[in-house]
Amino acid sequence: MSNKVFYSLVAVFIIASTVFWIYMFQDNSSSAPFPNSQTADVDMEGVTLTMYHSPTCGCCVNWAKYLEDHGVEVITEETMNVYSVKEEHGVPNQLSSCHTAVVDGYVVEGHVPVEDIQRLLAERPDVTGIAVPGMPQNSPGMDMPSDETYQSVLFDGETVTVYNTHN
């Protein structure tokens, strides 16, 4: 199987998974599945994030630049096997995107907006991390005009819940 065919199949899987999970977790019920949050102001200056990505992925580089433009120091680690990084950090397959990052003990999967990372670090919920599943066109780093609405979700070993909705 050629690399183009393989990556096309991966992209189709990611998009289908994203659509599925967005519809599955639209209910923003008032009972929070992730208690144990702490509130504190977080300044993105001084925040360091390590991003693992394929050396051939341009949107990952764009996302890192976006974060740097917002005061985050980004350390990039290129790998030919980003899926082993996802597995090591507990990213469920259905939330997978093109890159995985780690910041202050949390996993950040995909094109997560800086305000969601800032909120995550301020609230400190008891979760594995935050994700924007798939690769929404108008998410940071993708930067393609779209009316598409996408969501960031919190996840741990058992639960996925909508954290924020973006359009």
C-alpha positions in Angstrom: 0.0 0.0 0.0 1.4 3.4 -0.9 2.0 6.1 1.7 -0.7 8.3 -0.1 -3.3 5.6 0.2 -2.4 4.9 3.8 -2.5 8.5 4.9 -5.8 9.0 3.0 -7.3 6.1 4.8 -6.0 7.5 8.1 -7.5 10.9 7.3 -10.9 9.4 6.5 -10.9 7.4 9.7 -10.0 10.5 11.8 -12.8 12.6 10.2 -15.4 9.8 10.6 -14.3 9.3 14.3 -14.5 13.1 14.9 -18.1 13.3 13.6 -19.1 10.3 15.6 -17.7 11.6 18.9 -19.0 15.2 18.4 -22.5 13.8 18.1 -22.0 11.3 20.9 -20.9 13.9 23.4 -23.1 17.0 22.6 -24.9 16.8 25.9 -23.3 19.4 28.1 -25.2 18.3 31.2 -24.9 20.3 34.4 -23.3 17.4 36.4 -19.6 17.7 35.7 -18.0 14.3 35.1 -14.6 15.8 36.0 -14.8 17.2 39.5 -11.7 18.2 41.5 -11.0 21.3 39.4 -9.0 24.1 41.0 -9.3 27.7 39.7 -6.2 29.9 39.2 -5.1 32.4 36.7 -2.7 31.0 34.2 -0.4 33.2 32.1 0.8 31.4 28.9 4.1 33.2 29.2 6.5 30.8 30.8 4.4 27.7 29.8 6.4 25.1 28.0 4.7 22.4 25.8 6.4 19.4 24.1 4.8 18.4 20.8 5.4 15.1 19.1 4.7 15.0 15.4 5.7 13.5 12.1 8.5 15.4 10.3 6.2 15.6 7.2 3.2 17.3 8.9 2.9 21.0 8.1 -0.2 21.7 10.1 1.6 20.6 13.3 4.3 23.2 12.7 1.5 25.8 12.1 -0.1 24.9 15.4 3.2 25.2 17.2 3.7 28.6 15.6 0.2 29.6 16.7 1.0 28.6 20.3 4.4 30.5 20.2 2.5 33.6 19.0 0.5 33.3 22.2 3.5 33.1 24.5 3.9 29.3 24.8 7.4 27.9 24.4 7.0 24.8 22.1 9.6 22.1 22.1 9.1 19.9 19.0 10.0 16.2 18.8 9.8 14.6 15.4 8.9 10.9 15.3 8.0 8.5 12.6 5.7 6.7 15.0 3.4 9.3 16.5 0.9 6.5 17.4 3.3 5.0 19.9 3.4 8.4 21.6 -0.4 8.5 21.7 -0.5 5.0 23.2 2.1 5.9 25.8 0.2 9.0 26.9 -3.3 7.3 27.0 -4.9 9.0 23.9 -8.0 7.0 22.9 -8.0 6.1 19.1 -11.3 7.9 18.6 -9.7 11.2 19.8 -6.6 10.9 17.7 -5.2 13.7 15.6 -2.0 14.4 13.8 0.1 15.5 16.8 0.3 14.9 20.5 1.7 17.3 23.1 2.4 17.3 26.8 2.1 20.3 29.1 2.4 20.4 32.8 1.3 16.8 33.2 -1.6 17.0 30.7 -1.9 15.5 27.2 -3.0 17.9 24.5 -4.1 16.0 21.4 -4.6 17.8 18.1 -5.4 21.4 17.2 -6.5 22.6 20.6 -7.0 26.4 20.9 -4.7 28.2 23.3 -7.6 29.4 25.4 -8.7 25.8 26.1 -5.1 25.0 27.2 -5.0 28.1 29.4 -8.4 27.1 30.9 -7.2 23.5 31.5 -4.1 24.7 33.3 -6.1 27.2 35.4 -8.8 24.7 36.4 -6.5 21.7 36.8 -9.3 19.0 36.4 -8.4 15.4 37.3 -8.1 14.2 33.6 -5.5 12.7 31.3 -5.9 15.6 28.9 -7.7 17.6 26.3 -8.3 16.9 22.6 -9.7 18.3 19.4 -10.4 15.1 17.6 -9.6 14.9 13.9 -8.4 18.0 12.1 -11.2 20.6 11.9 -10.6 22.9 9.0 -10.9 26.2 11.0 -8.9 25.0 14.1 -5.6 26.6 15.0 -2.9 25.5 12.7 -5.3 24.3 10.0 -6.5 27.8 9.3 -8.9 27.1 6.5 -12.0 29.2 6.4 -15.1 27.2 7.4 -18.4 27.6 9.1 -17.7 24.2 10.8 -18.3 24.0 14.5 -15.8 21.8 16.4 -15.4 20.8 20.1 -12.5 20.3 22.5 -13.1 17.4 24.9 -11.6 16.3 28.2 -10.6 12.7 28.5 -9.4 10.2 31.0 -9.3 6.4 30.9 -13.1 6.1 31.1 -14.8 9.4 30.3 -14.9 11.9 27.5 -16.8 15.2 27.9 -17.2 18.3 25.9 -15.1 21.1 27.3 -15.6 23.9 24.8 -17.3 24.5 21.4 -15.7 26.6 18.7 -16.9 28.0 15.4 
